[in-house]
Amino acid sequence: MNPEPQIGRLSDCDSPPGWRPRAIALAPDAPIVGIDVGERTLDLAIADSDRMRLERVDLAGVENSADGAIAELARRIETAAPELKREGATAIIDSPRYPRDSARRNDAGTKGRYSRLLDARLASVVGQLRAARMKSDPSFGLWLFPTPPHEDFIGYANDPACPPHLVSLVHELFPQYTGTPDGELERFGAGRIFTRFMIGGFALYLALSRWPVNCFEGFPDLYFRLRANGREIRPKRAGRRHALESRLPIVAAAMHQSNLRGAAPATLDQADAAILAASIGAARGSGAVLAIEAPSEGVFALPVELGEALRLIDSSTPVDFGMINKR
């Protein structure tokens, strides 16, 4: 049975105009898997019962499978994390579900610099949280890189430097462009290399759709900031060792609150996966997880304290997980 949203409502004067997040009631004993998406690997933090373990799934070579790259990706994920096949399992993924719809880039429903309605809604909620936390944590905030339209990802696949597994995934994700003459595809350009990792994320959502797992978008940097309580979070450009050292105490605190035991992350990618899983686990036990939704874009899971949730949520309509995971 898929989880249903928890109760709680804001007064109209306190809510964002026209839209409010809803609370998600996750199954209390179901596994939670945080997934950090890279160009060549997926790092998984699997929280089940009182243990967290870390796994890595290689993306390279999926293009060689006779069954298709996404089917091979699903097979590798199942081997690394069979818990995802259990009823009520939740995956928190560090990637958008879809590219930005190029037809929506000038939609009046998006705000200013945000390329997706989902990002604008997330920013609205984070802005309210920031206003409430201003005195205790003035550095708290949200920094997002825009999600490109699908044309950019076609451009990546046309770049000779693009890894072959990503090329194969693009061809399966966007089959309408398979076989398009090279001259016509050149107009898509090469895109922004920084966001090329999202190809693996798009494919991951499709791979997981084979099982009854509830998939949500998550953002490790925001999750770390939600739990930092004034601690300094060193930027990754300051050096990976220093950046990891500043994040490990936050991961440890989230694991402790979630009653999880396990080895400390040894890399930044592992730390990102771990904070996704541990933050949702902690919020499931003593806080709340908010669903930030936007049509045709997906759902972002935002873990917050219970008091914060009661000031923000709307429980008038259940979250239809079946619909979410089939979009």
N, C-alpha and C positions, 0 to 999 in steps of 0.2 A: 504493500500500500504506500503510495507516495505521500510525503509529508504535506501538511496543510499550514497556512499561515497562522501565527499566534494573534491574540486579540490586543487591542489598544488603539486609541484614536486621539488625534489632536483636535483642539477647538479650531474653528475656521479662521480665527484671527491670527493663530500661530503658524498655520500651515503655508507652504509655498502655493501661490495661486494656481489653481487648476490641476495640480498633481501632488501626490504625496507617496512616499515609499510604503511598502507593506512589509510586515515581519514574516520571516520564514521559520516554521517549526521543523527542525531537522529531527529525524529519528534518533532517539537518545543513545542507542548502542550501535548505530551503523558506522562503517568506516568513513573517514574523511581523507581525501588524498589531495595534497597540494602539488601542482605541477608547474615547474619553471620551464619555459619553452626557449630553446636556443635554435640556431641554424642547423646544428649537427647532432644535438642531443636533447632529450627531455630528462630533467631531474625530478624525481618523485619523492615526496615525503608522505608515507602511509601511516596514518594514525588509526589504530584499531585497538579497542579495549584500552589497556594502560600502556601500550607500547607504540613507539614511532620508529620506523626503519626507513632508510634512505636507499633508493634504487636509481639506476640510470638506464635509459633506453636510447640506443644509438639509432639515428635516422639514416645514416649512410648505408646504402645497399638495399633499401626498400624498393628501389626502382628495378631491381633484378628479379623480383617475384613474378611468376607467371599469373598469379591471382590479382595483381595490381598493387601499387605502392601503399594505398590506404588500408587494404586488407592485410598486407604484411605488417604495417604499423600496428593495427589492432592485435595481431598475433603476438607481437613483441610486448605490447602493453599488458596483454593478458598473462604472459609469462612472468613479467616483473611484478604485476599487481593484480592477482586474481580476485582480491577483495572488491575491485570495481564491479564485479559481476553480481555482487550481493544486493538484495533488495534494500533500497534506502540509501545506498552508497552515494557519496557526494564528492564531486571533483571541483576544485577551485583552480582555475587555469589562468596563467599569466599571459593572456593573449585575447584579443577580441574574437568573437565567434565568426564574424563576417568582415569583409572589407567594407569601407564606407560606400554607401550607395551614391554614385556620382550624381544621380538626379536629385539628391537631397542636400548637396553641399551648400546651396543657398536657401535652404528651407528656413522659413521664419521661426520654426520651432526650435532651432539651434540658437545658441547665444554667442555672439561675438566670435572669439577665437576658437571655440570648440567645434570640431568637425562632425561630431555625432550628437544627436539628441540625448543619447545615453550619457555622454560625457558632460553635457550641459546640466543634466539632472543630477549627476553625481557631484558636480561642482557646486550646485545649489545646496545640496545637503551638507557637503563638507564645509561650505561657507557658514552654515548655521552652527555646525559643531565648532568651527574655529572661533566664532563670535563668543560662544559659551566658554571656550577654553583660553581665551586671549590672555587672561592674567596668569594662569598657571603654566601655559605652554605657548608663548607668543610665536614660536617658530613653526607651529603646526600649519600645514597647508597642503595643497594639491598641485602637482606638476605633471602634465600629461603631454605625450607626443601625439600629434594628430594621426588617426588611422587613415591610411591612404585608400583611394578608390581601387576597384579591381584592376583598372588599366595599369596601375603601377606594378602589380604583381605579374601581369602578362609581360611587362617590360623586363622585370627581373629574369624571367625564364628565357628571354631572348638574348640576354647578356651572356657571352661565351664564358665568362668567369663564374656564372651561377652554378653551384654544386648540382650534379645530376639528379640527386634525390629530390631536390626542391623543384627542378624542372619537371620531373615526373608527377610530383604532387600537384603542381599548377595545372598540368594537362588534365588530371583527373578532377580537380576542383572546378575548372573552367572549360569543360569539354566543348563549349560552343566556339572556342577559338582554336581548337585543334585543327590543323590543316589550313589555317588562314595563311595566305601568301605572305612571304617575308616582308615584301614592300609595304603591305597594309599594316603589319604589326609594328613597323618601325615608328609609327606615330605615337605609340605608347611610351617610347623612351625607356630609360634604364631604371627609373624610380629612385627612391632613397634607400640605399643599402642598409641603413640602420633598421628599417622596418621589415627587412626580408625574412627575419625569423618568424613573422606572423604566418607565413605559408604553413609552417609546421603546426601552428596553433589552429588554423582553419581545418587542416587535415585531422588534427587530434579530436576536435569536436565530432567530426564525421565518424572517426574510428570508434569513439565511445558511444555513438548512437546505436550500436549493436546491442547494448545492454541497458538495463533499467537504472542507469546512473544519472543523478541530477547534476547537470553541469552549469557552473557559473563562472563568470569572469571575475578575476581578482587582480590586485595590483600590489606587489610586495612592498614597494616604497611607501605607499599609503598605509598599509598594514603596520609597517614598522613605526611610522609617525603616530599612528593612532595609539600605540602602546609605549611610546618612548618616555612619556612622563617627564619631559624636559631633558632627557639624556641627549647628548650629541650623537648624531648619526653621520659618520664621515662619508663624504661622497666617494664614489668608486674611483674617480679620477685622482683621489689622494693616495691611491695605492691599494691593491686588493687586500693586503694583510691588514692594514689599518682599518679599511672599510669593514672587513669581516669581524675584527676584534670589537668594533663599536656595535655590531649587530648581535653578537652571540649572547650578551646578557639579556637582550630583549627576547630572543628566541627561548632562552632558558626560563624566563619568567612566564612566558606564554605556555610553555610545556608544563611548568609546575602548576599553573592555574587549571590546565586541562587534565592534570593527573597523568601525564605521559612521561615515560622513561625511554631513554634511548641515547645513542651516541650524539655528541655535538656535531653540527655541520662542519665539514673541513674545507668547504669552498663557498664562495658567494652564491653560486647557483643552488647549492644545497640549502644554504640559509634562506634564500628566497622561497624555495619550496616549503621549507619547514615553517616559516612564519605564516604562510597561507593556511596550512593545515592546523597549526596550533592556535592561531587566532580564531578561526572558525570554531574549533573545539572549545576554546575558553568561552566564547560568546554563547555557544549552545548550552553550556553548563550554568553560567551566571550572568549572562548579558542578553544580547539579541543580535540576530543577523537580519539586516534589512535588504530587501530586494529593490534595486534600482533598475527599473524596466524601461524599455523603449521598443515600440513596434518594429519588427524586422531587424533589430540590432542585437537583441539578447538581453541578458540579465546580469547585473553586477551584484555580488554579495558583499555587503558592508558590515563588518562586525563592530558593534558599539556596546557601550555600557547600557544597562537596563534603563536607568533614568533618562539617558539621552534618547533611547528608542521611544519611550512613552511620550516624549515631546514631539516626536516626528511621524510616527507611523499611522497608516490608514488600514483598517481591517475590514472595510466594507465589501471587498471582493476577494475570494480565494485566489491564490497563485496557482494557475493550472500548469503543473510541471510537465504533464504530457505534451501540452501545446508548446511549451518553451523548448523542450528538447527535440521537437520535430520540425522546428522552424528552419 
